[in-house]
Amino acid sequence: MAHNARTVYLDHSVVSYPIWHENLMEILLRKEFRLVVSVWNLVEIGGATDQAQKQHRLDFIEKLNPLWIAERLSLQKQEVRHFLWRNRFDVVHEVPIVITPILSIVDSLMSGWQMRIGLTPKRFIEETSFEELSPLRKISPRSLSTLQTAGTKAVKARRKEIFLAWVGGLMPDCDPTGRAFTRQQKSELAEFCYNSGQSFFDECRSLAVENALTNVRIRDPGRKPRESDGPDLQHIVPALAYCDIFLTRDGYQAQCTEAVRTTLVGMNLALVCTDVEALEGV
């Protein structure tokens, strides 16, 4: 496998479609693409009720020895910290950990000192409470419904308020010296990010993608948000921001991702493919 192999992120709609698997594996190996998946792929695999189906999907992922991409929130927290350290505190800081061959590193970004050494996909699924995750699937549809009801004009009018609530929740807990931030200091840092304008989104790629994706998804007031919108967000944001190719069978998801690519045309986001054969031409 080439060191600089292009990365292909698989949406769950591909993982759950075995008709594509054999051809996909052959193309990935022959063209020296490198498969990238996330813990959300594992969450969706683990949520299946058919045990044989679950095992087949897990085997498919493991055969390809994938790279792992950071979970959306932990990725965005890293981006915000890196932006602040560089632009607010003038401190050199390590670049965000985005893609790694080690699942335990992705786990450490979410769990800190509670990270699980030697974590495997199978163990991740076995130790995940899917009952606890189920209510979380309703959060994104509710948020989208609220924004749709408000309308794009009202959302634009409250842009700062929405930004501060969103990015304020991604603030680091401590400054570069290790001293804890107060609530007021975190609010001031969120204001700094807002006042930085486009430069903030230029450096925080996944936040730029999520912002554009949200704007795309609330444009149609007649569309009823679905529970799948939450997992879609978890897949789309890291994949578009940091991978080379995003492969999906979901038509609406592809439509939204193409709209984001058009909006963020200068950001060099992942190409979107909706057919496994399309990988031959990229």
N, C-alpha and C positions, 0 to 999 in steps of 0.2 A: 504493500500500500504506500503510495507516494506521501511524503511528509506534508506537502502542500495540497493534498487532495481536497477537492471542493466538497462542501458539506451539504447533505440532503436531510432536511427535517421531515419526518412523517407525521401527518395528522392521524388521529385515531381512526378516521374513516378509511384510511389505507391499512392500518394495522388490523382492523376488523374485517378486511376484505381479502380472504385467502386466495381468490382467483388471481390476484396480482402478485402473490408472494414469490413464486418461483421465478417469474420473469424479472421482478424487481431485484431479487438477490443476484441474478446473473448480470444485470446491467450495472448494479453498484460495484461489483467486483471487477467486471471487464473495463469499465470506464474509470476505475480508481476513484469513485466517489466514496465519501465516508458518511455513514449513517449517524445522525444525531437524534436523540430522543430526550425526553424530560421525565421528571417524576410524575407529571400529569398523564403521560402515556401509561405509566404503571398504575396510576389511580384508575384510569378508565379500563385497563385490562383487569385489574383486581375487582372492579365493580360488576363484572359479568357473573351471572348466576349459574351458567353452564360450566362445570369444572373442566370438561374436555376442551371446550372452546377457549377458556382462560389459559389452559396449559399450552394449547397450540399457539396462541398469540405470544405468550411469553417465550416459548421455544424459538419462534421466528425472530424476535428481537435479540435474544441471546446469541443465536447463530451468527449474527452479523457483527458481534463484538462492538456495540455502538459507543460513540462518545456521548457524554451527558452534558446538557445545557442547564445553567442555573435556573431555578424556579423564578417566575416573574417578579414577585415581591422582593426576594433576596437580591435579585439582579438590580432592581431599581434602587434599592437602598444603597447598594455599592456605587451606582452611578451618581446618586445625589451626594454621597460622602466624597467621592473623588472630585466632583465639581466644586464643592465647598472648600475642600482642602487646597485645591489649586487656585481658585479664584477669590476666595474670601480670606483664607489664612496664609496663602503663599507658602504652602508646605508641599514638598514632593511626597506623593502617595502612590502606593502600588496600584496598577491598573486593576479594574474589576476582574474577578474570576468569572468567565463566561462559559467556556467549553472545556471540559476535562475528561480524561479517560476513566476517572475514579468516581464512582457513585457516592462514596463516603464524603468526598469533598463537597459535593452538592448538598449532602445531608448536613454537613457542618455549617454551611451558609444559612440553613434554616434553623438548626438546633443548637449551634454554638458548642459549648463544652459537652453537651449531651449527644454529640455525633456518634454514630455507630461505626466502629472500625471494621473494615472488611465487609461492608454492606453489599448485599447482592440484590438483584431485582426480585427474586423469589422471597427473600427475607423482608424486603420493603413491603411487599404485598401482604405477607403473613402478619406483619406487625402494624398495619394500617387499619384504623377503625373506619370502615366505610359508612357505618351508621352515623358517626359524628360528622362526616363530610357531607352527607346528604343535604342537610339544611343550607349549606353554603352555596349549593347550586341555584338557590332562589335569589341570592343577593344581587347578582348581575341583572337578571330580568327586572327586578323591582327598581333598580337604579335607572335602567334604560327607560322603563315606563314613566318614571318620574320626570326624566329629562324630556321625553317625547311630549308629555302633557304640558310641560312648561313652554315648549317651543324653542326653536333655534334663536329667535330674537331675545327671549328672556334669558336663555343660557349665555348668550354673548354679553348681555348686560351684567350678568353676575359672574363673569369669567374669573375675576380676581378672587372672589369668595370661594368659588369651586376649586381653583388652583391651590389656594392656601390650605383648604381642608384636605385635598388630595396629597399634595407634596409635603404638607406638615406632618402627615403620618409616616413619612419615610425618613425623617430626620435622624441622624446619628444620636446616640445617647451621651457621648463624651466628645470633648474637643481633642485636638491633636496631642495634647499633653496627658490625656486621660482623665481630665476633670469633667465631672458630669455637667451637662447643660441644664439650665433651669427651663421651665416651661416658657418663660418670657424670651429667653435666648433662642429657643427653638422657633418661636413665632417670628423673631427677627431674622433668623436664617431663612425661613420660608419666604419672607418678604424680599430678602436679598435675591433668592432664586427667581421670584416673580419679576423683580425689577431688572433682572439680567436679560429679560426678553428672549429673543430667538437664540442667543448664544447658549442659554440653558438647555434648550431642546437639541441644539446642534451637538452638544456633548453628552446628553442623556438620551441615547438613541431609543431605548425601549419606552421611555416616557413619551417621546415624540410619536412613536408608533401608536401607543395606547390613546394618546390625545386625538390623533387623526382618526383612529378606528372608532372611537366613541362618537366623534362628530359625524362620521359616515353612517353609523347605525341609528342615530336619532333623526336623520333627515326625513325618513319615511314615517309619518305619524300613524299610518294605517297598518304598519307591521306590528304584530303582537310579539313581544320578546319571548324567547323560549329558554328553558333550563339549559339547553346546550350552549347558549350564549356565554355562560360562565366558563366552561372548559375551553370553548373556542378562543376566548381571550387569553387563557393561559398558554395555549399553543401558538397563536398568531404572533403575540408580542415578541417573545424571545426569538422565534424563528425568523420573522421578517427583519428584525434589527440586526441579527448576528450570523445567520446562516446564508449560504449561497442559493439554495433552492428550497422551496416549500411545496411539498407534494400533498394534495388533498383531493378527495372525491366529492366534497361538500360544495355544491354550487353556490349557495349564498355566502359561505365562507370565502370562496374564491373571488366572488364579486366584490366583497368588502376589502379583501387584501389588495386586489387590483386598484380599487379606489384609493386606498392608502398609498400605494406606490405612485399613483398619479399625483396625489397631494404632496408627497415628500419626494418629488422626482429627483432632487439633487442629493439624496442621502444614500444612494446605491443599496437599496434594500434587496432582499432575496427575490429571485424569480419565482413566479407562481406557476406550477404545473398541475393540470387536472387529469392527466392520463399518464400512466407509467411509460407508455411508448414515447411520450414527449421528452423524457430524459435522454433519449438517443440524440436529440438535436441540440442539446445545450452543453 
